[in-house]
Structure formats: structure tokens, C-alpha cells
Amino acid sequence: MGEQMIHFIRLESADAVAEETARRMSAAARRAIEARGRFLCVLAGGRTPLAAYDRLVHRPEEWARWHLFLGDERCLPPDDPERNSRAIALALTERVAIPSDNLHWIPAESGAESAAVRYDALIADLLPFDLILLGMGEDGHTASLFPGHATPTGVRAAPVHEAPKPPPDRVTLTPLSLAAAPERLILVTGAGKREALAAWRRGADLPVARVAALGKTDVLIDPDAAGD
């Protein structure tokens, strides 16, 4: 049933994917704020998501009602440029009036095990999210759920060790959390993603495919990833 809830949407460029992502985030925020008074959104790192956040800065959002979370984080110092939270700060949160208390980052600097336990407890009281934004790696991973690694169950956030790309230690949301939203938005851009995207669409059992099948998911694709 989950497969029928996945829609692959081809746009004319990576810029168009970023623009459409910003538009959808803004629309989801308006819906959530109107319904519940706040917007809970899981963010991804990566070039295209960051380009979307850069566009959001120029929109008249109710920033004080936005609450931001991370799909995964690398176990590095807080100011390391490879941290998702740092990249998102430069693209978005240091440029708009989101209260610092609304930035629910993963404390990955404390180590994968400790940070996962703390993040699991934090989000347990806040679920469900309103929107989950994800990317896809060239190997078909999403968040820090990698092919060949056991998928964590029974927890909302989990430590990751021996990740196939550096750094080896990370913290990731799990399918339990990634299912806890009415919609997921997965961004796939660039020729490097073409092979994994094609495998996914042929039915390969990739982490991104399993996450997308958790519920309504739109996959925004540029021509390079589509193989046009």
C-alpha cells in the first residue's frame, strides 16, 4: 500500500527543486500553524535542501512558530562546518527570527549513544512532525540509514557507527520517527544520484525506498537525477 503513496515529480532543474521545496515548506507551515499554532519540521543537510532554505529566508513566515529538527547529525563539534546544524544555521536560522528554543538539534557532540538517547526522549513528547524533509545519497541511503546496516526498531533516534562515509559516528532518526508525519518530501538532484534512483524505481530494497513507503511521500527530481 505504501508504494501507492509515493509520487515521483520531475522538475526542470535543481533550482526548481529548491524553489518548489521552499514553497511546500511554507505551505505546510501555514497549514500547521492554522491548525495547531506551531510547525514542526525535520530538516536535511545537503546542497539542494540548503538552497531551499536560502529561498525561505525571503518569505514572510511566522518564524516564532517554527520548530526545527534534524533527520540525522554527524558526531562532530557544534561549530564544525560538516555538521548539518551548522550548515542550516548559515543558510537559514541565523538569518531569520526563529527563537533558539525552537531549534531542536541533535547533541551529537556528546557521542552517538548519548545523543541518540537524549534526542529520542526529546522528540517523544513532540511527535508527530508536520513535515519531514530528506535527501538521498548515491548509495540510496537517507538520513543516516545506510544499505547493509540493520534498521533500528523500537526507538525514535539511534546511534550509527561505521557509516560508509565520514564521519563514521552519527545519530539518525529511525523509521518509527520518519513515519510520524502526514508527509515526507525527498529531494533527489544531480547525476550522482541517477543510478540509485533508477534502482529504487525498479524496486530495489534501499533505505530510502523503505522510508518513502512509510506513508505519503513526494520525491522531487531534477533532470540529471532522472537521467534525461
C-alpha positions as CSV (number, residue, x, y, z in Angstrom):
1,M,0.0,0.0,0.0
2,G,2.8,2.4,0.9
3,E,4.2,2.3,-2.7
4,Q,1.0,3.9,-4.0
5,M,1.6,6.8,-1.7
6,I,4.9,7.7,-3.4
7,H,4.9,10.2,-6.2
8,F,8.0,10.9,-8.3
9,I,7.8,14.5,-9.5
10,R,10.3,15.6,-12.2
11,L,11.1,19.4,-12.3
12,E,13.1,21.3,-14.8
13,S,16.3,21.9,-12.7
14,A,17.9,21.6,-9.3
15,D,17.0,25.3,-8.8
16,A,13.3,24.4,-9.5
17,V,13.5,21.6,-6.9
18,A,14.8,24.0,-4.3
19,E,12.1,26.6,-5.2
20,E,9.4,24.0,-5.0
21,T,10.7,22.7,-1.7
22,A,10.6,26.2,-0.2
23,R,7.1,26.7,-1.5
24,R,5.9,23.4,0.0
25,M,7.6,24.1,3.4
26,S,5.9,27.4,3.5
27,A,2.5,25.9,2.7
28,A,2.9,23.1,5.2
29,A,3.9,25.7,7.9
30,R,0.8,27.8,7.2
31,R,-1.5,24.7,7.4
32,A,0.1,23.5,10.7
33,I,0.1,26.9,12.3
34,E,-3.5,27.4,11.4
35,A,-4.5,24.0,12.8
36,R,-2.2,23.8,15.9
37,G,-0.4,27.1,16.3
38,R,3.1,25.7,15.5
39,F,5.0,24.0,12.7
40,L,7.3,21.0,13.4
41,C,9.6,20.3,10.5
42,V,12.5,17.8,10.2
43,L,15.3,19.3,8.0
44,A,18.0,17.6,5.9
45,G,21.5,18.8,5.1
46,G,22.9,18.8,1.6
47,R,23.2,21.2,-1.3
48,T,19.6,21.2,-2.5
49,P,17.9,21.4,0.9
50,L,20.3,24.3,1.8
51,A,19.3,26.0,-1.4
52,A,15.7,25.7,-0.4
53,Y,16.4,27.2,3.0
54,D,18.1,30.1,1.3
55,R,14.9,30.8,-0.6
56,L,12.8,30.6,2.6
57,V,14.7,33.4,4.2
58,H,13.0,35.8,1.8
59,R,9.5,34.6,2.6
60,P,7.3,36.3,5.3
61,E,6.9,33.3,7.6
62,E,5.7,33.2,11.2
63,W,9.2,32.2,12.3
64,A,8.4,32.3,16.0
65,R,6.0,29.4,15.5
66,W,8.5,27.2,13.6
67,H,10.2,24.3,15.4
68,L,13.1,22.6,13.6
69,F,14.5,19.2,14.0
70,L,17.2,17.1,12.2
71,G,16.9,13.8,10.3
72,D,20.5,13.0,11.2
73,E,23.7,14.6,12.5
74,R,27.4,13.8,12.4
75,C,29.3,13.4,15.7
76,L,31.5,16.4,15.3
77,P,32.0,19.6,17.3
78,P,29.0,22.0,17.2
79,D,30.9,24.6,15.1
80,D,32.2,22.1,12.6
81,P,31.2,23.1,9.0
82,E,30.3,19.4,8.3
83,R,27.6,19.5,10.9
84,N,24.1,19.7,9.5
85,S,23.1,22.1,12.2
86,R,25.9,24.5,11.3
87,A,25.1,24.4,7.6
88,I,21.4,25.1,8.4
89,A,22.3,27.9,10.7
90,L,24.3,29.7,8.0
91,A,21.6,29.1,5.3
92,L,18.5,29.8,7.5
93,T,18.3,30.0,11.2
94,E,20.9,32.8,11.8
95,R,19.1,34.9,9.1
96,V,15.5,34.8,10.4
97,A,13.9,35.3,13.8
98,I,13.4,31.7,14.9
99,P,13.8,31.6,18.7
100,S,16.8,29.5,19.8
101,D,14.4,27.4,22.0
102,N,12.7,26.3,18.8
103,L,15.9,24.8,17.3
104,H,15.8,21.1,18.4
105,W,19.3,20.0,17.2
106,I,20.8,16.6,17.9
107,P,23.5,17.0,20.6
108,A,25.9,14.7,18.5
109,E,29.0,16.3,20.0
110,S,28.3,14.2,23.2
111,G,28.7,11.0,21.3
112,A,26.4,8.8,19.3
113,E,25.0,6.7,22.1
114,S,24.3,9.6,24.5
115,A,23.0,11.9,21.8
116,A,20.6,9.3,20.5
117,V,19.1,8.6,23.9
118,R,18.6,12.3,24.5
119,Y,17.1,13.0,21.1
120,D,14.7,10.1,21.4
121,A,13.4,11.5,24.7
122,L,13.2,15.0,23.3
123,I,11.1,14.1,20.3
124,A,8.9,11.5,22.1
125,D,6.9,14.4,23.7
126,L,6.6,16.3,20.4
127,L,5.6,13.8,17.7
128,P,4.1,13.8,15.2
129,F,6.0,16.1,13.0
130,D,4.2,18.2,10.3
131,L,6.7,17.7,7.5
132,I,9.8,15.6,7.1
133,L,12.4,16.7,4.5
134,L,15.0,14.2,3.4
135,G,17.7,13.7,0.8
136,M,19.1,10.6,-0.8
137,G,22.7,9.5,-1.0
138,E,24.4,8.0,-4.1
139,D,24.1,4.6,-2.4
140,G,20.4,5.0,-1.7
141,H,20.7,6.0,2.0
142,T,18.5,8.6,3.6
143,A,19.1,10.4,6.9
144,S,21.9,8.1,8.2
145,L,20.1,4.8,7.4
146,F,22.6,3.1,5.2
147,P,22.4,0.0,3.0
148,G,23.7,-3.1,4.7
149,H,23.2,-1.7,8.2
150,A,20.5,-3.0,10.5
151,T,17.4,-0.7,10.6
152,P,16.8,0.3,14.2
153,T,13.4,-0.5,15.7
154,G,11.7,0.4,18.9
155,V,13.5,3.7,19.2
156,R,12.9,7.1,17.6
157,A,16.6,8.0,17.3
158,A,19.5,5.7,17.1
159,P,23.3,5.8,17.1
160,V,25.2,4.9,13.9
161,H,28.7,3.5,13.8
162,E,30.9,2.6,10.9
163,A,29.0,4.8,8.4
164,P,30.4,4.1,4.9
165,K,31.1,7.8,4.5
166,P,32.9,10.0,7.1
167,P,32.5,10.6,9.9
168,P,31.7,7.1,11.0
169,D,29.7,8.0,14.1
170,R,26.3,9.7,13.6
171,V,22.8,9.9,15.1
172,T,19.8,9.2,12.9
173,L,16.0,9.3,13.2
174,T,14.6,5.8,12.6
175,P,11.5,4.7,10.7
176,L,9.5,5.0,13.8
177,S,10.1,8.7,13.8
178,L,10.2,9.1,10.0
179,A,6.7,7.6,9.8
180,A,5.4,10.1,12.3
181,A,4.3,12.9,9.9
182,P,1.5,13.3,7.3
183,E,4.0,13.8,4.6
184,R,7.6,13.3,3.6
185,L,9.5,15.2,0.9
186,I,12.6,13.6,-0.6
187,L,14.9,15.7,-2.8
188,V,17.0,13.9,-5.4
189,T,19.2,16.0,-7.6
190,G,22.4,15.5,-9.6
191,A,23.8,12.9,-11.9
192,G,25.5,11.1,-9.0
193,K,22.0,10.0,-7.7
194,R,20.9,8.6,-11.1
195,E,21.9,5.0,-10.5
196,A,20.3,4.8,-7.0
197,L,17.1,6.5,-8.1
198,A,16.8,4.1,-11.1
199,A,17.4,1.1,-8.8
200,W,14.8,2.4,-6.3
201,R,12.2,2.8,-9.1
202,R,12.9,-0.7,-10.2
203,G,12.1,-2.0,-6.7
204,A,15.5,-2.3,-5.1
205,D,15.3,-2.6,-1.3
206,L,17.1,0.6,-0.4
207,P,16.8,2.5,2.9
208,V,15.2,5.5,1.0
209,A,12.6,3.2,-0.5
210,R,11.7,1.8,2.9
211,V,11.3,5.3,4.4
212,A,9.3,6.6,1.4
213,A,6.9,3.7,1.8
214,L,6.0,4.7,5.4
215,G,3.3,7.0,4.1
216,K,2.6,9.9,1.7
217,T,5.9,10.8,0.1
218,D,6.7,13.2,-2.8
219,V,10.1,12.8,-4.4
220,L,11.3,15.9,-6.2
221,I,13.8,15.1,-9.0
222,D,15.9,17.2,-11.4
223,P,16.8,16.1,-15.0
224,D,20.3,15.0,-14.0
225,A,19.0,12.5,-11.4
226,A,16.2,11.4,-13.7
227,G,18.7,10.6,-16.5
228,D,17.2,12.9,-19.1
